[in-house]
Amino acid sequence: MSHSLHKAALAALLVCDPQEKCEAVVQLKRDCDEGRLKSATDAPVLTVTEPGRPERPVLVAPAGVPNRRLGAQDGHAALLHAIAHIEFNAINLALDCAYRFRCLPDDFYRGWIDVAAEEACHFTLVRERLLELGAQYGDFPAHDGLWQMTVKTADDPLARMALVPRVLEARGLDATPPIMAKLRAIGDQKTLSILDIILRDEIGHVALGDHWFRYFCSERGLEPEAHYRSLIDAFDAPWPRPPLNRPARLAAGFSPAELEVLAQPRPRR
């Protein structure tokens, strides 16, 4: 007997406790892999303005997140907390993709459920490392920028693929090497090993978004790279910050010509 993939993804999306959410995602992937879940075309799509998440961390505007240096008191833990928060949000982003968009190839749903499972693994690894540093997820303030872009793109899978995987998650490809350099300087090999795993997997996640972005552009007769830049402007999404991680972005589907454009200052509108 098969059950609705979308209902199962929504149920996991609405789980608030981080450990329980990770367990729900593992079960979701197992059920999907073993053929117990099927996508449906007639089930209603609910508006999800707030995903399931714990009461802490306190969410503030991006500018309100303190900028703690790695060498400062609590700076090491604050860095790990920021990474944990990104990974927790990424679980919800992937689950929302599997829940929200309908009448798409099965590979779309399987791909984003696989991403949710990998993000849950990342979150667990970082959370455990954070505990070793004497802190817990929720101890530091965080912002909600990733989820807000998910809400803005809820009506269009093409915009979602462009602006979440190809913009926001691709920023992580650029940010990770400098973070790793700082951790290497203080000898934190344990966290470096975790970030090696995360960077490897995140290239695949951005590549999945790139694949489906180009798929939707092809369906609509749009030139992908020009349309990508127009969506960045239309949604006031952030332009990449240098230096770009060119090898990672190339592996994730960005073309050399596109990277040349994105490496320049944002064009004036």
C-alpha angles and dihedrals in degrees: 000000000000127000133200114285089201094055091048092049091048092050091054091044091056096049108113104193110083095219093047091047091054090049091049090052092050089052091046091054092046092051091047094047092049094050099249094124129065131184116243131206101200103051115110119251112229123211108248108193093163124033123211109280138145124267089252140086096062108234118227136167113285090252089054095063107103115242102230118186116229092242095049124096108285089002094119093050092043090056092050090046091054090052091047090052092052091050093048091051090047090059089058093045092055093044091051090054090054092046104039109045119068141191093033130130115284089243089068092060096040090049095054093043088054088050091051090053092050091047089051089053091050092049091050093050093049093043091053090049089049090054089053088057090054099256138101135218104270097037094106132047118258139183134242103222097123094054093044090060088050089057092047092053098042093114099052128046091196092058090044093054092047099046105033107037098021097041113021101028092040087059086065090059088058096042098048101071094055090047090050090051090055092048091047089054091059094041098247096154093160094062091042089059090052092049090050088060093044094049092049092051095041091058086059092048093052089045090054090052090047091051094052093041090057090043092056092044090053091050090053097040094245128147101239104215097045091045090049091059092046090054091051088057096041093052095034089237119171121271114231117275116226139278096056118206092235098181091051094044092048090051089050093055107269112137123232090244092052092050090053089058095044091049090063124082114278110277115248114254 
